[in-house]
Amino acid sequence: MSSHVLAPDGMLEAHCDDCDWTYERSLEAGDDLSIEDNQEIAERVVRNHEYTCKATGDGWGETATVAFDGVGGDS
């Protein structure tokens, strides 16, 4: 996960190599949340998927391979 925050027009993207799941979240999602809050939400969604991906088995805790990147904006 990224420890820095991108500019508000940035987009956080994630892709699971195990099941082809994708996720995108704008850092300025129009929901009155801060950039940091939107980044934290995206990181939590990705972590949740890593541990619940059906492609890695039925049990909790099997870790999927999820690429997580910030794109757009300036850091």
C-alpha positions as CSV (number, residue, x, y, z in Angstrom):
1,M,0.0,0.0,0.0
2,S,1.1,3.5,-0.6
3,S,2.1,5.6,2.3
4,H,1.9,8.9,0.4
5,V,-1.2,10.8,-0.8
6,L,-1.7,11.8,-4.4
7,A,-3.2,15.0,-5.6
8,P,-7.0,15.2,-5.3
9,D,-7.5,14.4,-9.0
10,G,-5.6,11.1,-8.5
11,M,-7.2,7.6,-8.8
12,L,-6.4,4.6,-6.8
13,E,-6.7,1.3,-8.8
14,A,-6.4,-2.3,-7.7
15,H,-6.4,-5.5,-9.7
16,C,-6.5,-9.1,-8.4
17,D,-4.3,-11.5,-10.5
18,D,-6.1,-14.5,-9.0
19,C,-9.7,-13.7,-10.0
20,D,-9.5,-10.6,-12.3
21,W,-11.3,-8.4,-9.7
22,T,-10.7,-4.7,-10.2
23,Y,-11.4,-1.7,-8.0
24,E,-11.0,2.1,-8.6
25,R,-11.6,4.9,-6.2
26,S,-11.1,8.6,-6.8
27,L,-9.3,10.5,-4.1
28,E,-11.9,13.2,-4.5
29,A,-14.9,11.0,-4.7
30,G,-17.4,13.8,-4.2
31,D,-18.5,12.3,-0.8
32,D,-17.2,15.1,1.5
33,L,-14.3,12.8,2.6
34,S,-10.7,14.0,2.7
35,I,-8.1,12.6,0.3
36,E,-6.6,10.6,3.2
37,D,-10.0,9.1,4.1
38,N,-10.6,8.1,0.5
39,Q,-7.1,6.5,0.3
40,E,-7.7,4.6,3.6
41,I,-11.1,3.3,2.3
42,A,-9.4,2.1,-0.9
43,E,-6.6,0.4,1.1
44,R,-9.2,-1.4,3.4
45,V,-11.2,-2.6,0.4
46,V,-8.1,-4.0,-1.2
47,R,-7.0,-5.7,2.1
48,N,-10.4,-7.2,2.5
49,H,-10.3,-8.7,-1.0
50,E,-6.8,-10.1,-0.5
51,Y,-8.1,-12.2,2.4
52,T,-11.6,-13.1,1.0
53,C,-10.8,-13.8,-2.7
54,K,-12.7,-16.9,-3.7
55,A,-10.0,-17.8,-6.1
56,T,-7.6,-18.6,-3.2
57,G,-10.0,-20.9,-1.4
58,D,-13.0,-20.8,0.9
59,G,-11.2,-20.0,4.0
60,W,-10.4,-16.5,5.4
61,G,-6.8,-15.5,5.4
62,E,-5.7,-17.0,2.1
63,T,-3.9,-14.1,0.4
64,A,-4.7,-13.2,-3.2
65,T,-2.2,-11.3,-5.4
66,V,-3.6,-7.7,-5.7
67,A,-1.7,-4.9,-7.4
68,F,-2.5,-1.6,-5.9
69,D,-1.4,1.7,-7.5
70,G,-2.2,5.4,-7.5
71,V,-2.5,7.0,-10.8
72,G,-3.0,10.6,-12.0
73,G,-2.4,13.8,-10.0
74,D,0.9,14.9,-8.6
75,S,2.3,13.5,-5.4
